[in-house]
Amino acid sequence: MPVALIVLLLDLTLIYHASRTGRLRPWAFIILLVPMMGALAYIAVELIPEWFSSHGARQARQRVANRLDPEKRYRELSDRLADADTIANRAALADECANIGRFAEAEQHYDHILKLPMGHDPAYVFRKAQAEFSAKRPVDALTTLDDLQKQWPDFDSADAHLLYARALVEVGRTDEALEEYHALAGYYPGAEARVRYGLLLQVVGRTAEARMVFNELLIQMRRAPKYLRNAQAEWLSIAEKQLSASR
């Protein structure tokens, strides 16, 4: 392809982008007046700062940083806790411990918080249960969630119910898990609970019901906004694959 044609296509593309983002004036004039150099100026002044300041760019940079030094934030939060032993600082460190697989340490921090007068809160009990489950101790997670329910009977968390159902599956209490998932399917935000419900139905041989769960989910999500479908893409992909495999 001739260089002139490439430059023309680039200029037209950037002018179109400028028009869609409210930057047509003065950039269209600059890009057309100074071919190639105008395009480079637009990219340098408008696009590169936008890319690096976007939420997606920040997430990408964070992922790269985490791969290079996965415990950097852990060390920062440890130092912060050493300077000021507050509930907020200890909870942040506990959450980071769970994120990087230091589950035993996360539990210790949550236990410490829960012993404090201002830390006796169901949210920290739930996070402790999450750490126990992630550490492949579903029995302990169930015990912690049962204690949570006894102490705070009015505590209502869809995520806590989902964790409870997953732990029931892990310990072999399948019938109880099916009941939990059936209830969750009606109100859990997002697709995860329904997909897990469908997968468990398949495991116990109730394939027709599983297909119905997957199919209803996909039909509903087709009507959902694009951003919501994108957020649930992983679970929707699983549902689609399961439907295709069962045909």
Salt bridges, closest charged atoms under 4 A:
GLU46 OE1 - ARG23 NE 3.33
GLU50 OE1 - ARG23 NH2 2.62
ASP69 OD2 - ARG75 NH2 2.55
GLU71 OE2 - ARG102 NH2 3.27
ASP85 OD2 - ARG90 NH2 2.84
ASP95 OD2 - ARG127 NH1 2.97
GLU96 OE1 - ARG73 NE 3.85
GLU105 OE1 - ARG102 NH1 3.19
GLU105 OE2 - HIS109 NE2 3.28
GLU107 OE2 - ARG137 NH1 2.63
ASP111 OD1 - LYS128 NZ 2.81
GLU132 OE2 - ARG137 NH2 3.89
ASP140 OD2 - ARG137 NE 2.70
GLU176 OE1 - ARG173 NH2 2.78
GLU180 OE1 - HIS161 ND1 3.68
GLU192 OE2 - ARG196 NE 2.91
GLU209 OE1 - ARG206 NH2 2.81
